[in-house]
Amino acid sequence: MRNDDFSNLELVTMAVALLDGDVEYVDREDIAIKVNEIAPGRFNWRKYSERIDLDAVGGTLRSAKKPQNGGLLVGNNTMGWMLSPAGLQWIETLDLGAVPDVPSIKYRRDSIAANQQAECARLRTTQAYRLFSDGESGIIALQDFYQFARVNEYFQSKARQRRYAIIDNAVVDDETLSELWGLLKKRFVEEAK
């Protein structure tokens, strides 16, 4: 498989993954530069072929966010872009032997897995996890939610969304943590926005 065989949606998802998009929002311009390294010319202007078309990259990023296209990304052009749990799973299942000229994605995938494991280990040390594991989820308090999510009432919306996306990505392969995170988001709806 050559880089030309990947769809534009898959290419921007790879670019986000390569730019630490599992743990932080990535700017559209950085994604444009990275995707041009992966598939040179794919997102360039027709008339001035040396220039990357930011509108084409932005449109593809928005398309990659849509559920009907797999919901591979979350975010927007203002906040930045991150891998969604679906995007993270797609990166994990990507046949890296079939991706020429992108050796760094092999290393990045290992780094993503390490980030997930570290976050899951941290989540298992929280009071919310202990209470949930002991069958006492009914007494999980707001402070327990804050400790689990590593946020507080002073966090701005973008910082909260980043933390929640990191947790979404971390718990994707852990049934217990995923169930707990779902419960916490339902119980603390206003805080989980």
N, C-alpha and C positions, 0 to 999 in steps of 0.2 A: 504494500500500500504506500502510495506517495502522498505528500502533503496536498497535492491537487485533488486527491480522492476524498478529503474531508470537506464537509459543508462549511459555509461561512460561520454558522452557529457553533459548530464544533471547534473551529479555529479560534474564535474569540473566547470560548470556554477554556481551551488550552492556554491561551495567553493570560487569562485571569489566574489560572492555577499556577502558572510559572511566576507570576508576580505576587505571590503570597496571598492570593484572593480567598484562601480558606480562613484566614485570621484577620484580614483587614480589607477595607474598601480600596479599590484600585481606580485611579483616574482614567477616564476615557482616552486621554492622549497617551498615557503610558501603555495602555492596551493596544492602541493603534501602532505604536512603535514596535511592540513585541510581536503583534500579529504580522507585521510586515517582515520581521525577521524570520518568522515561521514559514510564511507563504508570500514571498516577495511579489509585489505587484497586484495581489488579489484585491486590495482595497484602494488602489491608486486611481487617480483621475485618468480619464481617457486622453484628454488633450495634453496635459502636463503629467506624463506618466511617472515622473520622479516624485510627485507629491501624493501624500496619503490623504484620502478623502475621509475626514472626520465624521461627516454626516453619514456616510455608508457604514462606518464602524459603529456609530451611535445607534443607527437603525437596526443593525444586526444585534447589538447588545440588547436593545428593547425587545427584539423578536426572541432572543434566547431566554428572556424572562417569562414569556407567555407560556401558560400551562399546555396549550396545544402543541408547543414546540419542545416540550420536555421540562420546562421550568428550570433550566440549567443554572440560571443566575438570579440574583436579587440585587436591588439597588436602582439607581438612576444616574443620568449624566451629571447631575449636580452633586449628589452624595458620593458617588462612585459605585463600583460593582464588586460583588463577592460571589463565590460559588454558593449555590443552594445545596441542600442535601442531595437533590437529584443530580446536580452537576458534580458534586463530590463523588457520588457513586459511579457516575459515568467515567470520571477520571480514573477511579480505582479499577474499572473493568476494561479500560483502554489497553489494547494489545500494543505495548510499547516497542516490541520488536518490529512492528509495522509502521512506526513513526520515524522516518529517516530525518536526519538533520536536526533533531530535537533531543539530543542526549540529556539535556538538563531536566526534561520532564520526568525521566526515570528517577533522578535524585530528588526532584521536587515531590514526587509521589511518596517517596519514603519519608520525607520531611512532613508531609501532610499527615501521614499515618502516625508519626511520632507526636505531632501536635494534638491529634485526636486522643491518643492514649494518655497524654499528660493531662488534658482537660478532663477526661473521664475519671482519671485517678483523683483529681482535685474535687470533682463533683461528688465522688464517693466519700469524701471526708466531711461533707457538710451535715449540718443538723437536719436539714430537710430530707436528705438521703437516709439518715439513721432512723428518723421517725417513719418514713415511708416503708423502709425495710422491716421495721418492728410492727407494722400494721397500724400505726398511729398517725396516718396522714391527715386526719381530721384536726389535729392540733398544730399543724404547720402554720407558723405565724409569718407576717409580712417581713420581719427581720430575717427569717429563714430563707424566704424568697430572695431577698437582697444578697444574702451570703451566697446562695446557690448561683445566682446570676452575676455576682460580683458587680452590682450596681447599688446606687442609693438614690434617695429622692432628689439629689442635686445633679444627677447625670443629665446631660442634654440628650435630646432625641437621637441624634446621630450616634452618640457613644452607646446609648442603650441598644439601638438596632444592631450595632457592630457586635456587642456582647451576646445578644440573643442569636444572631446568625452564627457566631462561633459555637454556641451551645447546640443549636440546631444541627450543625455539621458534626459536632463531637458525638452526639448521642445517636446518630443515624443507625449505627450497627449494634447498639446496646439496648435491648428490649426494656430492661428495668429502668435505666436512666431516661429512655425515650418516653416511657409511660409516666414517670415522675414529672418530667419537663412538661408534658401535655397537661397533667393535672395542675401544675403550678400556673401555667398560662391561663387555664380556665378559671382557677380560683382568684388569681390576681390580675384580672383582665385589664384594669386601668394601668397597672405598672408594666404589663407585658406588651403595651402598645408600642 
